[in-house]
Amino acid sequence: MNIPFVRPCMPGPARPGRGVLRALTLLAGLAFTVAAAAQGAPQLPPETLARALALVGDAGRAVAPREARIEVAPGRLDARLSLAPCARVEPYLPSGVPAWGRTRVGLRCTDGATRWNVFLPVTVQAWAPALVSSAALPAGARIGDGQLTQGVIDWAAANSPPFAPTQTLAGRTLARAVAPGQPLREADLQPRQWFALGENVRIQASGAGFSIVGEGKALAAGVEGRAVRVRVTGERGEGGPVLLARPVGDHRVEVDL
């Protein structure tokens, strides 16, 4: 049984104070401990669970949209674990593990006869506005005005973020079918072609503390998300070195030096 822990972060006149949030956190921790005991899983003190969920929630909030409402739901420790008594358990975020979607938080005993370290599964949700389809659309359809609307969805439900309501998708082509109310993500759209083979492009090359702008000729079609080779055009129009660049817009590429 998963018991959600909610830390409201959206502004409003009825925002609860720290005392209320602390009480809700402890209540969630107590309910989780009772459920875990009933299912044979190791028990965690409510205060320990509360600190662990708060740690994950704060980390998720740091990467979520500013207006997002963060919710963290704890899972269960492995029922096969047998944890020795511990006076202090410290929660921590494992290196390289994002506080996003289905993830985990570390728990280590720092004051006990036997030191131990375990991982508690948690689910982080980030509820915020995004663009969603207002009707069922087939693959290959070109998005028109009125086919998208704003909805509140879980940004952490997938690795790639959805499109924010401020972004414009009119004219883009769907790479796959979408259902009504489905949020649109980059993988749902076909890549855009910014220029064709042989066309002139503007090159912006950047390095540590400097940026250079020049002209070049595309040696292949410039498709969004795919590297392309471009030949630098000299001052007299002669061909120069060939660079590997990123298509970023209409007849524009970027190069890292």
C-alpha positions, 0 to 999 in steps of 0.5 A: 500500500502506497501512502502519498506525501504531498508538499504543496508548493503552488501559491495560494491564500490557504497554503498550510504552515510549517506546523501543518506540513510537519504533522501531515508528513509524520502522519504519512510516515506513521501510516507507511510504518503500520502498512509495512509492518502488516506486510512483513517489511522492515519498519522505519520511524515516522520521523526518518521517513518524513526526512527522507520524503522531504529530501526527495521532494526538495530535489524534485522541486529543484528540477520541476517547473516553478509552478509545479506541485510536488508529490512523493509517495513511498514504496516498501523496503524489501521484506527480506531485510533485517535491520539492526536497531539504529539510533540515527538513520540519515537519508541521502540521495544516491549519486546519479539517481534523479529525484524524478518519477520512479526512483529511490532514496538511500537510508544509512545507519550512522549511530548503531552497533551494526551499520547498514545502508538500504534503499527505499523506493519512492515515486516523485510526481510533478504536477504542472500545466502543459500542452495536451491534445484536445482530440485524438490525432493520427500519426502524420497529422499536422498540428493546427490551431485549436488541436491543443489545449492546456492541462495539468499533467505529471511532468515526471511521468517520462524522462523527456519533459512535455511542452509547456503552454507557452511553446508553439507547436502549430505546423509540426507533424506528429510522429505517432498517434496521440489520444485526447488529453495526452501531453505532447513530448519531443518524441511525439513529433517528427524532427524538423528539417532546417535546410537542404543539402548544398544550402548556405548556413550561418555558423556560430562557433563557441568556446571558453569565453568566445563566440565566432559567427561565419558562413558555410555550405551544408554537406547534407540536409540539416535535420533537428537532433542530428549532427551535420557536416558543413564546409566553412566559406572563406572571405573570397568564397573559397571552400574552407575546413569541414566542421561537424555542427548541430542544426538549431534553426532556419539555416543556422548551425552551432559548433562547440570548439 
